[in-house]
């Protein structure tokens, strides 16, 4: 069965369905409802036998590269922090089909936003490459 | 047989007993769900106690212990129900069917109402006797996720009559799905699928069951040559044929011949016949492509609209056309599949192969690169990137 990552972003992606403020400016009960929904998605996936992993990432980002021989690693927080994509977290799922992954992503995107209505957040759906050796030949 | 000379328990021999014990309980009218749990508990108990106290009749021992577990479970369930003042259900009559145990259980586990992932998991546990941990490892999911998948599947079967013969086509598809899942972790799923298919052929005369077993054996025989020592994919035309398993090929051919003799061909028999022709060639150059093309013609004739209903067979046929009628003819065949398969890596990989055959390395490189971008498997992606680089230089 294929695995997919459903990626949530702090920013980046296609034009948002509607503008909304960052979560720290929401009403407290809207924040609670949003967090409760995310927990509910994890529980639903577990109940379905489709859950592999779910994680959230802090927004602080450090780019690192090799500094060269005998040099310290080179780090930066990025030249365009306001415009680049920033991943907020993911669900990893193990499902029957791509269609099922898309349905689940749409469900994740229906999470409640400010005022309690759906957030219509864009979810980035990425297939995980399988590592298992094939048992048939290919061209 | 159950004990190795070292005194350790032979888990393989123990697992062989599972279908017989479980089928016995279910036929007696016990619930599938509860019986499966009881047999798993009996297996754990066996692993604990047999090294010290080996039983005289392992199968009977497992049946007795599993039955005791069922009675215990029913007692606590009955007590609960009495507390809730619920009415008693009539005990279900024992089924009388005395067909083969493995076949009976395969029909239960491959119930058409279950999703493929559930059919696979349940088959590996109830018929294969694998633990939930092992099945989870084989599919790289958490054990809790696999446990949930199995228990949902069992709940879906709850209360259904399981004594009618099921759909053999579904059973064959599930076994092939297990075979193609390959081997990962501690469990050799391909080997397990072959073992289950062998059991199945003992229980049914259906030639497609033997066709499937033959197909698996004839493909599995090439496994030792399919990857080099660094884990890189080696394509059929470059494989060291001395490393193919001759014993497995001989068995596959024997099984296939007995199936074809029935003269009711089906897709597994036809695919096995194609695999047999590849296995039979002493070198890639000696491959009997005209005969392979003839089998492909039979294969695509099984459906009314093969482009939509069986594009994978049409793609395989395009390769054969390329070798018999020339690369240009093969490429024309793939053109017909662009709409259906154009987004799949295999379509581009086949085009790369045919462009190479036609002596057009730059078109081949471009096709292989497209294929690599669409691959969903790490080893295949790496292989296609190498093919593209090789064609370019």
Boltz contact constraints between the chains, C-beta under 6 A:
constraints:
  - contact:
      token1: [A, 1]
      token2: [B, 117]
      max_distance: 6.0
  - contact:
      token1: [A, 49]
      token2: [B, 145]
      max_distance: 6.0
  - contact:
      token1: [A, 49]
      token2: [B, 148]
      max_distance: 6.0
  - contact:
      token1: [A, 49]
      token2: [B, 149]
      max_distance: 6.0
  - contact:
      token1: [A, 49]
      token2: [B, 152]
      max_distance: 6.0
  - contact:
      token1: [A, 51]
      token2: [B, 145]
      max_distance: 6.0
  - contact:
      token1: [A, 52]
      token2: [B, 141]
      max_distance: 6.0
  - contact:
      token1: [A, 94]
      token2: [B, 141]
      max_distance: 6.0
  - contact:
      token1: [A, 96]
      token2: [B, 115]
      max_distance: 6.0
  - contact:
      token1: [A, 96]
      token2: [B, 117]
      max_distance: 6.0
  - contact:
      token1: [A, 127]
      token2: [B, 376]
      max_distance: 6.0
  - contact:
      token1: [A, 129]
      token2: [B, 376]
      max_distance: 6.0
  - contact:
      token1: [A, 129]
      token2: [B, 377]
      max_distance: 6.0
  - contact:
      token1: [A, 129]
      token2: [B, 378]
      max_distance: 6.0
  - contact:
      token1: [A, 130]
      token2: [B, 377]
      max_distance: 6.0
  - contact:
      token1: [A, 131]
      token2: [B, 378]
      max_distance: 6.0
  - contact:
      token1: [A, 132]
      token2: [B, 182]
      max_distance: 6.0
  - contact:
      token1: [A, 132]
      token2: [B, 184]
      max_distance: 6.0
  - contact:
      token1: [A, 133]
      token2: [B, 182]
      max_distance: 6.0
  - contact:
      token1: [A, 135]
      token2: [B, 180]
      max_distance: 6.0
  - contact:
      token1: [A, 135]
      token2: [B, 182]
      max_distance: 6.0
  - contact:
      token1: [A, 135]
      token2: [B, 190]
      max_distance: 6.0
  - contact:
      token1: [A, 136]
      token2: [B, 219]
      max_distance: 6.0
  - contact:
      token1: [A, 137]
      token2: [B, 236]
      max_distance: 6.0
  - contact:
      token1: [A, 139]
      token2: [B, 349]
      max_distance: 6.0
  - contact:
      token1: [A, 139]
      token2: [B, 350]
      max_distance: 6.0
  - contact:
      token1: [A, 139]
      token2: [B, 353]
      max_distance: 6.0
